[in-house]
Amino acid sequence: MAVEKVTRAGTVYGQLREEIFQGALLPGQRLRLVELARRFSVSQSVVREALTRLSGQGLVVATPQQGFSVMTLSLKHLNELTEARTEIEPAVFRLSVRRGSIKWEAQAVAAHHHLAATPITIDGRPNGEWFDVHEQFHQALLDGCGNGQLLAVAMGLRDAAAVYRHWAHPVGHDYGRDVVREHEALLKAAVDREADRAAELLARHIDRTAEGLRAVAEGAEPEAGRFGPEPTESGAPGVPA
């Protein structure tokens, strides 16, 4: 019975996590135990376990007397993360381009090949697998830096910004962006060993995602600096950097 409960909680967790990333569950939206238990045909304790796990990852907020709700995006947090990432990730990428071995270069090329072969959307909806492959590509670019401490900091910042990258399309509405070409340019700069250009391209790549989200945040609630996506029609995906 205990194993079955864990399995059910894992299923509920996975589904809710995906809905948060896809914008089906909006920032700040209340997550009521009774409604979710009925929807998933599970007990409230199973739902609570799934929500507690999401809370531990920062995707859900638990408030005394109010229960659970989806995290609210913060403009201040977004700006601070973006500033940190545009300082650190390009520096790590620059080191990778300068120090990376032929093996590193081959792994970066292979990671890009996998990314290019993975559809960004399926039936008009974001493809969860693409996000995973996308992360593998970006880590491959940084892996050649030769400094484990810097790499850990850079990857930690990427993890902290994960929800913003997933929400770049449903929130930012940056439909005119060419993600394929940006990734191709990053790889080319790496293979050509153009370290400074590689760093510059990555900084732009990161900031472009934040720009779309900032525009929504400042237009929606400029004083509060907190925002969330509105339901949108399917369109070309934005670029999670």
Residue pairs with C-beta under 8 A, 6 or more apart in sequence:
5 45
5 46
5 49
6 49
8 40
8 42
8 46
9 42
9 46
9 47
9 49
9 50
9 53
10 50
11 40
12 36
12 40
12 42
12 46
12 47
12 50
13 49
13 50
13 53
13 54
15 40
16 25
16 31
16 36
16 50
16 51
16 54
16 60
17 54
17 59
18 128
19 25
20 54
20 59
20 60
20 70
20 71
20 163
20 166
21 126
21 128
21 131
21 163
21 166
21 167
22 125
22 126
22 166
22 170
23 167
23 169
23 170
23 171
23 229
23 231
23 232
25 31
25 70
26 70
26 228
26 229
26 230
27 70
27 71
27 72
27 73
27 226
27 227
27 228
27 229
28 69
28 70
28 71
28 72
28 226
28 228
29 69
29 70
29 228
30 66
30 67
30 68
30 69
31 51
31 60
31 67
31 68
31 69
31 70
32 67
33 44
33 47
33 48
33 51
33 67
33 68
34 44
36 47
36 51
37 43
37 44
37 46
37 47
40 46
40 47
51 60
51 62
51 68
52 62
54 60
55 61
55 62
55 68
58 71
58 163
59 70
59 71
59 163
60 68
60 69
60 70
60 71
61 68
61 69
61 70
61 71
61 72
62 68
63 69
71 163
72 226
72 227
72 228
73 163
73 164
73 167
73 171
73 213
73 217
73 226
73 227
73 228
74 225
74 226
75 214
75 217
75 218
75 225
75 226
75 227
76 225
78 164
78 210
78 213
78 214
78 217
79 210
79 214
81 157
81 160
81 161
81 164
82 161
82 206
82 207
82 210
84 157
85 154
85 157
85 158
85 161
85 206
86 203
86 206
86 207
88 150
88 153
88 154
88 157
89 142
89 154
89 157
89 158
89 202
89 203
89 206
90 198
90 199
90 200
90 202
90 203
90 206
91 150
91 199
92 142
92 145
92 147
92 150
92 151
92 154
93 141
93 142
93 145
93 190
93 198
93 199
93 202
94 195
94 196
94 198
94 199
95 144
95 145
95 146
95 147
95 150
96 104
96 141
96 142
96 143
96 144
96 145
96 146
96 190
97 144
97 189
97 190
97 193
97 194
97 195
97 198
97 199
98 193
98 195
99 144
99 145
99 146
100 108
100 143
100 144
100 145
100 190
101 144
104 140
104 143
104 144
105 144
105 190
105 191
107 140
107 143
108 137
108 140
108 141
108 143
108 144
108 187
108 190
108 191
109 187
109 191
110 140
111 133
111 136
111 137
111 139
111 140
111 141
112 137
112 140
112 183
112 184
112 187
114 133
114 136
114 137
115 130
115 133
115 134
115 136
115 137
115 183
116 180
116 183
116 184
118 127
118 129
118 130
118 133
119 127
119 130
120 126
120 127
120 130
120 179
120 237
121 127
121 130
121 234
121 237
124 234
125 234
126 166
126 169
126 170
126 237
131 165
131 166
131 240
134 240
135 158
137 183
138 158
139 155
139 158
141 186
141 187
141 190
141 202
142 151
142 154
142 155
143 151
145 151
164 209
164 210
164 213
164 240
165 209
165 240
165 241
166 240
167 213
167 229
168 174
168 209
168 212
168 213
168 238
168 239
168 240
168 241
169 237
169 238
169 240
170 229
170 232
171 212
171 213
171 216
171 227
171 228
171 229
172 209
172 211
172 212
172 213
172 215
172 216
172 238
173 212
173 216
173 232
173 235
173 238
174 208
174 209
174 211
174 212
174 238
174 239
175 235
175 236
175 237
175 238
176 236
177 208
177 238
177 239
179 237
179 238
179 239
182 201
182 205
182 208
182 239
185 201
186 198
186 201
186 202
186 205
189 197
189 198
189 201
190 198
205 239
205 241
206 241
207 241
208 239
208 241
209 238
209 239
209 240
209 241
210 241
212 238
213 227
216 227
216 229
217 225
217 226
217 227
220 227
220 228
221 227
